[in-house]
């Protein structure tokens, strides 16, 4: 499980965009977003750097959190 802080995630459209970016890399990934806390948890076998880059390419800065 990868836990990311995404400060610019502010609405359901953001959540869908981030989820789509993750699913483009790994269609089997699970994406759980906590909009209020600006946190996304990703369950995936894909390379973490690829997932984080896909989210960044979608326009969202992200920071890895412990856990």
C-alpha positions in Angstrom: 0.0 0.0 0.0 1.3 3.4 -1.0 0.0 6.4 1.0 0.4 9.8 -0.7 -0.4 13.4 0.5 -1.9 15.3 -2.4 -2.4 19.0 -1.3 -4.2 20.1 -4.4 -6.9 17.4 -4.3 -10.0 19.4 -3.4 -13.0 17.8 -5.1 -14.5 14.6 -6.5 -13.2 15.6 -10.0 -9.7 15.6 -8.6 -10.3 12.1 -7.1 -11.5 10.8 -10.4 -8.6 12.3 -12.3 -6.0 10.8 -9.8 -7.8 7.5 -9.9 -7.7 7.5 -13.7 -4.0 8.3 -13.7 -3.3 5.3 -11.4 -5.6 3.0 -13.4 -3.8 3.9 -16.6 -0.6 2.4 -15.1 -2.3 -0.5 -13.3 -5.9 -1.2 -14.2 -6.1 -3.6 -11.2 -5.0 -1.0 -8.6 -7.2 0.0 -5.7 -7.5 3.7 -5.0 -8.9 5.0 -1.7 -9.1 8.7 -1.4 -9.7 10.7 1.8 -10.7 14.1 0.3 -10.8 16.0 3.6 -7.3 14.9 4.6 -5.9 15.1 1.0 -4.6 11.5 1.2 -4.8 8.8 -1.3 -4.0 5.1 -0.6 -3.0 3.0 -3.5 -2.9 -0.8 -3.6 -0.8 -1.8 -6.6 2.0 -4.1 -7.8 3.1 -1.3 -10.2 6.3 0.6 -9.6 5.7 3.4 -7.1 7.7 5.9 -9.1 5.5 5.3 -12.2 2.3 5.8 -10.2 3.6 9.0 -8.6 4.8 10.3 -11.9 1.4 9.6 -13.5 -0.3 11.5 -10.7 2.1 14.4 -11.2 1.6 14.3 -14.9 -2.2 14.6 -14.3 -1.4 17.9 -12.5 -1.1 16.9 -8.8 1.9 17.2 -6.7 2.3 14.3 -4.3 4.3 13.4 -1.2 4.8 9.9 0.1 3.7 9.4 3.7 4.8 6.5 6.0 2.4 3.6 5.9 
